[in-house]
Amino acid sequence: MDHAGLVCHELVKHPAALRVAVVTETYPPEINGVAMSTGRLVEGLVAAGHRVDLIRPRQPHEGGEPCARAPASGLDEMLARGIPLPKYAQLQLGLPARQLLLRRWSRQRPDIVQLVTEGPLGWSALAAARKLQLPVISEFHTNFHRYTGHYGVGWLKAPIAAYLRSFHKRADLTLVPTRALGNELQALGIPRVDVVSRGVDTELFAPQRRSDALRRQWGLGPDDLAVLYVGRIAPEKNLALLEKAFAAIHARHPRARLVMVGGGPALAALRSRQPRAVFAGMQTGTALAEHYASGDLFLFPSLTETYGNVVAEALASGLPVVAYRDAAALELVSHDIHGWLAEPGDEAAFVAGAVSLADAPGQRARQALAARQRVAALGWPAIVERLVGLQRQIILSSPAVLPAGKKR
């Protein structure tokens, strides 16, 4: 799995600041795991003294014409045109900008191009980078090909998978957040893959954020059970299993309350089926952290994740996690230590785990302590350092810096 890049000892001893072009079709204040992770990495690169050239679509509140933003300290921005993404109206699909990027990167050549997303903007950036012979790292964040069955377009699965394979094979390296996903991509024919995990803000997400006042708003007493879900309320999140698990809990604990944090296309239908549930809407920052910490048990039934930042945030908040043995849960959760893991697709085991932990407050308390300890070292500075190390390897193995006549 580790990429066999070349190492320059002088550069390791005296690392120079890099100029990194980051191309993404989602970015804060948009609320999703890719936007959040990308924002953190950009902040971390700038804080470490590197220069970031951020290329992203203009967001709805910013208008629609492409333009350059006045540079901030360590950060330049080019805002491209975009259109709303189907089923995700709050997100913009970046339109192609190959000629703009060719001119921009010819004037100020980046050391490396980092492609966060694979949409039209990302594809045009890949084409521009290859034209200019720039080193390229791509990232694989979203299993779009897995989503197709949940939206009635299963026939698109193979073409989407082929597109993603073609996109990532043209990069010098593709980054994934878990070892399991890296193995999956290599089996699909993407040859150069490495792992950069996602961090979690353990100062923001912490058990100390627990709020008795918030729990009272939910209609819960000190000993009542709050069963929490955070994420998109959408078909691909397998929320029918969440409802099934909570029904089994509620049958044994009538005062238990299901708390749903997030929004999405399935919200109205879920609200009609779950009139007693708390629908908290989208939450960010300290308010989001308080919602996590005020829960008692976190259920995450999705099987379409490449990672699942919410799992790490729940663990940091001291919540035992019930999930499938997949994505972030596979990486971070040890069965019966930090929560309960079911084999992918074993719905009976998922429900049994949820009920088992709902029945055992003492076990939940022990797992809450272990959950917090599990993610204590996943701070963003360490993740940024890992990323920069891989960027340097790719830059040094690029034909532009290899000795004349030497092939990769």
C-alpha positions in Angstrom: 0.0 0.0 0.0 2.8 2.5 0.7 3.8 4.5 -2.3 7.5 3.9 -3.3 8.5 7.4 -3.9 12.0 8.8 -4.2 13.5 10.5 -1.1 15.8 13.5 -1.3 17.7 13.7 2.0 18.6 17.3 1.6 15.0 18.2 1.1 14.0 16.2 4.2 16.7 18.0 6.3 15.7 21.4 4.9 12.2 21.2 3.7 11.1 24.1 1.5 7.6 25.5 1.6 5.4 24.1 -1.1 2.9 25.7 -3.4 0.0 23.4 -3.6 -3.0 23.8 -6.0 -6.1 22.3 -4.3 -9.0 21.7 -6.6 -12.4 20.9 -5.0 -16.0 21.2 -5.8 -17.1 21.4 -2.1 -15.6 23.6 0.6 -16.7 25.2 3.9 -19.2 26.6 4.9 -20.8 23.8 3.0 -21.6 21.0 5.4 -20.3 17.5 4.5 -17.3 15.4 5.3 -15.3 16.2 2.2 -15.8 20.0 2.6 -14.9 19.8 6.3 -11.8 17.6 5.7 -10.6 19.8 2.8 -11.0 23.0 4.8 -9.0 21.5 7.7 -6.2 20.3 5.4 -6.0 23.7 3.6 -5.8 25.5 7.0 -3.2 23.0 8.1 -1.0 23.5 5.0 -1.2 27.3 5.4 -0.4 27.1 9.2 2.6 24.9 8.3 4.0 27.7 6.1 2.9 26.3 2.7 1.1 28.3 0.0 -2.3 27.1 -1.2 -3.9 27.9 -4.5 -7.5 27.0 -3.9 -9.7 26.4 -6.9 -13.4 25.8 -6.2 -16.9 26.8 -7.5 -18.5 30.0 -6.3 -21.1 29.1 -3.7 -24.7 30.3 -4.1 -24.2 33.3 -1.8 -21.1 34.4 -3.8 -22.7 34.7 -7.3 -21.9 32.8 -10.4 -19.1 34.4 -12.4 -15.5 33.1 -12.2 -13.0 35.4 -10.5 -9.9 35.6 -8.4 -10.1 36.4 -4.7 -7.7 38.8 -3.1 -5.0 36.6 -1.5 -5.1 36.0 2.2 -2.0 35.1 4.1 -0.8 31.9 2.5 -4.0 31.4 0.5 -5.0 32.4 -3.1 -8.4 31.5 -4.4 -10.0 31.2 -7.8 -13.7 30.9 -7.8 -15.1 29.0 -10.8 -18.6 28.8 -12.1 -20.8 26.0 -10.9 -24.3 24.6 -11.1 -26.4 22.9 -8.3 -25.6 19.2 -7.9 -28.7 17.1 -8.5 -30.2 15.8 -5.2 -27.7 18.0 -3.3 -29.0 21.5 -4.2 -26.9 23.2 -1.6 -23.7 22.0 -3.3 -22.2 23.3 -6.6 -20.9 21.1 -9.4 -17.9 22.9 -10.7 -17.9 23.6 -14.5 -14.8 22.9 -16.6 -12.1 25.6 -16.4 -9.2 24.1 -18.3 -8.2 27.3 -20.2 -8.4 29.4 -17.0 -6.2 27.0 -15.1 -3.7 26.7 -17.9 -3.2 30.5 -17.9 -3.2 30.6 -14.1 -0.7 27.8 -13.6 1.5 29.0 -16.4 1.8 32.4 -14.6 2.3 30.9 -11.2 3.4 27.2 -11.4 2.4 25.1 -8.4 4.7 22.4 -7.1 1.8 19.9 -7.1 -1.9 19.8 -7.9 -4.2 18.1 -5.4 -7.6 17.0 -6.9 -10.1 16.5 -4.1 -13.2 15.7 -6.3 -13.7 14.1 -9.7 -16.4 16.3 -11.2 -16.1 18.5 -14.4 -13.9 21.0 -12.6 -11.6 18.3 -11.3 -11.4 16.6 -14.7 -10.5 19.9 -16.4 -7.9 20.6 -13.7 -6.4 17.1 -14.3 -6.2 17.9 -18.0 -4.5 21.2 -17.4 -2.0 19.7 -15.0 -1.1 17.0 -17.4 -0.7 19.5 -20.2 1.7 21.5 -18.0 3.5 18.3 -16.8 2.6 19.1 -13.1 2.7 16.3 -10.5 -0.9 15.3 -9.5 -2.4 13.7 -6.5 -6.1 12.7 -6.5 -8.3 11.9 -3.6 -11.1 9.3 -3.4 -13.8 10.5 -1.0 -17.2 9.4 -2.3 -18.5 6.1 -3.5 -20.8 7.6 -6.1 -21.0 4.2 -7.9 -22.5 2.7 -4.7 -25.1 5.4 -4.5 -26.7 4.5 -7.9 -29.0 1.8 -6.5 -30.4 4.1 -3.9 -31.6 6.6 -6.5 -33.1 4.2 -9.1 -30.2 4.5 -11.6 -28.4 1.3 -10.9 -27.6 1.0 -14.6 -25.1 3.9 -14.1 -23.0 1.9 -11.7 -20.6 0.5 -14.2 -20.1 3.7 -16.3 -19.5 5.7 -13.1 -17.0 3.2 -11.8 -15.2 3.3 -15.2 -15.1 7.1 -15.1 -13.6 7.1 -11.6 -11.0 4.4 -12.6 -10.0 6.5 -15.6 -9.7 9.7 -13.6 -7.6 8.2 -10.8 -5.3 6.2 -13.1 -4.1 9.5 -14.6 -2.9 10.8 -11.3 0.5 10.1 -9.9 -1.0 8.9 -6.6 -4.6 8.5 -5.3 -5.2 9.1 -1.6 -7.8 7.2 0.4 -8.8 7.5 4.1 -8.7 3.7 4.9 -6.5 0.7 4.1 -9.6 -1.3 3.1 -10.7 1.3 0.5 -7.1 1.4 -0.8 -7.3 -2.4 -1.4 -10.6 -2.0 -3.1 -9.4 0.6 -5.5 -6.3 -1.4 -6.4 -8.5 -4.3 -7.1 -10.5 -2.0 -9.5 -7.3 -1.3 -11.4 -6.1 1.9 -9.8 -2.4 1.1 -9.3 -0.9 3.9 -7.2 -2.8 4.3 -3.9 -1.8 5.4 -0.4 -3.6 6.2 2.9 -4.0 9.5 4.5 -6.6 9.2 7.3 -8.9 12.0 8.4 -8.4 13.9 11.6 -10.9 14.9 14.3 -11.0 18.0 16.4 -10.7 16.5 19.9 -10.9 19.9 21.5 -14.3 20.7 19.9 -15.7 17.2 20.1 -15.4 16.2 23.8 -17.6 14.5 26.5 -17.4 17.8 28.5 -19.8 19.3 26.0 -22.7 17.3 27.4 -25.7 19.6 28.1 -28.4 18.8 30.5 -30.4 21.7 29.2 -30.3 20.3 25.6 -31.3 16.9 26.9 -34.3 18.5 28.6 -35.2 20.1 25.3 -35.3 16.6 23.9 -37.7 15.5 26.6 -35.1 13.3 28.4 -34.2 13.0 32.1 -30.7 12.3 33.4 -31.1 8.5 33.1 -33.1 8.4 29.9 -31.5 7.1 26.7 -30.7 9.4 23.7 -30.0 7.4 20.6 -28.1 9.7 18.1 -27.6 9.8 14.4 -25.6 12.6 12.7 -25.4 12.8 8.9 -27.4 13.3 5.7 -30.9 12.0 5.9 -30.8 10.4 2.5 -31.6 7.0 0.9 -27.9 5.9 0.7 -27.5 6.1 4.5 -29.6 3.0 5.1 -31.9 4.7 7.5 -34.6 2.0 7.4 -32.1 -0.1 9.5 -31.7 2.8 11.9 -35.5 2.9 12.4 -35.6 -0.9 12.9 -32.9 -0.7 15.5 -34.5 2.1 17.4 -37.9 0.4 17.3 -36.2 -2.6 19.1 -34.7 -0.3 21.6 -37.9 1.6 22.2 -39.8 -1.6 22.9 -37.5 -2.2 25.9 -36.9 1.4 26.9 -40.1 3.4 26.2 -38.5 6.7 27.4 -35.7 6.4 24.8 -35.6 9.1 22.2 -34.2 9.1 18.7 -32.3 12.3 17.9 -31.6 13.0 14.2 -29.0 15.7 13.4 -28.8 16.7 9.7 -31.0 17.2 6.7 -31.6 15.7 3.3 -34.0 14.4 0.7 -35.5 11.7 3.0 -36.2 14.1 5.9 -39.9 14.7 5.3 -40.7 11.0 4.9 -38.7 10.1 8.0 -40.3 12.8 10.0 -43.8 11.4 9.1 -42.8 7.9 10.2 -41.1 9.0 13.4 -43.3 11.7 15.0 -41.6 11.2 18.5 -38.1 11.7 17.2 -36.1 14.9 17.7 -35.1 16.4 14.3 -32.4 18.9 15.2 -31.6 20.0 11.6 -28.1 20.9 10.5 -25.7 21.8 13.4 -22.2 23.1 13.3 -19.4 24.1 15.7 -20.1 24.0 19.4 -23.8 23.3 18.9 -22.9 20.2 16.9 -20.4 19.1 19.6 -23.1 19.6 22.3 -25.5 17.4 20.3 -22.9 14.6 20.1 -21.9 14.7 23.7 -25.5 14.9 24.9 -26.3 11.5 23.3 -25.7 8.1 24.9 -25.4 5.8 21.9 -24.5 6.5 18.2 -26.1 4.4 15.4 -24.5 4.5 12.0 -26.0 1.9 9.5 -24.5 3.3 6.3 -22.6 1.0 3.8 -21.8 3.7 1.2 -19.1 5.5 3.1 -15.5 6.0 2.1 -14.8 7.1 5.6 -17.6 8.6 7.7 -16.2 11.6 9.8 -19.2 11.3 12.1 -17.9 8.1 13.5 -14.6 9.7 14.6 -16.6 12.7 16.0 -18.9 10.5 18.0 -16.0 8.6 19.5 -14.2 11.8 20.4 -17.5 12.9 22.1 -17.5 9.7 24.2 -20.2 7.8 22.4 -20.2 4.1 21.9 -20.8 3.4 18.1 -22.9 0.7 16.6 -21.9 0.3 12.9 -21.0 -2.1 10.2 -17.5 -3.3 10.0 -16.7 -0.9 7.2 -15.0 2.5 6.4 -14.1 4.5 9.5 -15.8 2.1 11.9 -13.5 -0.7 10.6 -10.5 1.5 11.2 -11.4 3.0 14.5 -13.9 0.8 16.4 -12.9 -2.4 18.1 -15.9 -4.6 18.8 -17.0 -4.6 22.4 -14.4 -2.0 23.3 -15.5 1.2 21.5 -19.0 -0.1 20.5 -20.5 -2.9 18.5 -19.5 -3.9 14.9 -21.8 -6.1 12.7 -20.6 -7.7 9.5 -21.7 -5.7 6.5 -25.3 -6.5 5.6 -26.0 -8.4 8.8 -29.0 -6.4 9.9 -30.0 -8.8 12.7 -26.5 -8.3 14.3 -26.7 -4.6 13.9 -30.1 -4.5 15.7 -28.8 -6.9 18.4 -25.8 -4.7 19.1 -28.0 -1.6 19.4 -30.3 -3.3 21.9 -27.4 -4.9 23.8 -25.8 -1.5 24.5 -29.1 0.2 25.2 -29.6 -2.4 27.9 -26.2 -2.0 29.5 -25.4 1.5 30.9 -22.3 0.3 32.7 -20.9 -1.2 29.5 -21.7 2.1 27.6 -19.8 4.1 30.3 -16.7 1.9 29.9 -16.9 2.1 26.1 -17.3 5.9 26.3 -14.0 6.2 28.0 -12.3 3.9 25.5 -13.9 5.7 22.6 -12.4 9.0 23.6 -9.0 7.5 24.1 -9.1 5.8 20.7 -9.1 9.0 18.7 -7.0 11.2 21.0 -4.0 11.1 18.6 -6.0 11.8 15.4 -5.3 15.6 15.4 -5.2 17.4 12.1 -1.5 18.6 12.4 -0.3 15.0 12.2 -2.6 14.3 9.2 -1.2 17.4 7.4 2.3 16.3 8.1 1.6 12.9 6.5 0.1 14.5 3.5 3.0 16.9 2.9 5.4 13.9 3.2 3.6 12.2 0.3 3.4 15.4 -1.7 7.2 15.7 -1.5 7.7 12.2 -2.6 5.5 12.7 -5.7 7.2 16.0 -6.5 10.6 14.4 -6.3 9.6 11.4 -8.5 8.1 13.7 -11.1 9.9 13.7 -14.5 10.4 17.5 -14.1 12.9 16.9 -11.2 14.4 13.5 -12.2 17.9 13.5 -13.7 18.0 13.8 -17.5 17.3 10.6 -19.3 16.1 8.8 -16.1 12.6 7.3 -16.4 10.1 6.8 -13.7 
